[in-house]
Amino acid sequence: MAHMNVDRETLRELADEGNEAALDRLADLADAEDEVDQLSELLDEGSARAGFLLTRRAVAAGDLRELQRISDAGHEEAGNELDRLLRAPSDGPRE
């Protein structure tokens, strides 16, 4: 199958009509272009893919507040990762 280059405007129109694959594609494009604000907007729209991608970024950065925000937005995996990080043994006191 040939690779199709679909513009964002078309993807946005399809996503607005309820096409979840288009919403996922928008999330992948935003992630590839390091557009975290766009990913957050897609999460607010209910994109599970955006939630996954934001969770992956927050875990890599050790950003507990962002994991809480993503979890509060309804992405269960972020809550699981937050719990895992909070239960991990600490490296000792920080000075």
N, C-alpha and C positions, 0 to 999 in steps of 0.2 A: 504494500500500500504506500502511495506517495505521501510525503510529509506536506501537510497543508499549513500555510502561513495565514492565520486568521487574525484580523485586527481586533484590538481591544474594544472598539465601539460595537462591533458585531457580537463579541462575547458578552459585553455588558447588556446588550439588548436581550440576548438569549437568557442570561442569568435573571434579568428582571422579569422574564416570562416564566421563571421557575425551573429553568434547565440547570440541574445541579452539576452536570459535567462541565458546562461553561463556567460556572462559579468556581469549580475546582481548577480549571485552566487559568482563570484570572488569578487565583491564589498562587499557582505555580509561577506565573509570570512575575507577580509582585515579589515573590521570594527570590527568584533568579536575579531580579534587578535591585534587591535589597531595599524594597519599599515597605518598611515595617508599618508605617501609618496606613497604607493601603491594605495590608494584611489584617490590621486591627479593624478596619472598616468592614472587610469581608467577614471577619469573625462576628461582628455585630449584626451582620445580615444572616448569620446562621451557617456559615461555611465551616463544615467539620474539617476540611482540608486546611483552611487557614488556621484553625485551632491547633491542628497537628503541627503545622510548620512553625507557628509561634511558640508552641510548647517546646519543640526541639531547640529553638533558638534560646529560650529562657533557661532551659536545663543546661545548655552549653555555657551560658553566661553565669549560671548560678543565681539567677534573678528570682528570688522568692516572691517579691511583690508582684512581678509580672505573671508568675505562675498562679498566684491568688486571683489576679484580675481575669486571667483566661479561664480559670476554674469557675469564677463567679459568672462568667459569660455563658457557662453551660458546657464547657469542654471537660468531661470527666477525667481524661488522661492527665490534664494539667494538675488536677487535684491529687491524683495518685502520685505523680512525680513530686509534687510539693510535699506530700506526706513522707515519701521516701527520702527526700533530701533533709527534712526536719528530723527524721529518725536516725539518720546516718551519724556515726560517731564523729565528734568534733576533733579537730587537730590540736586541741588544747586552747588555753586562754590566749587572747590577742592583746598585745600591748599597745 
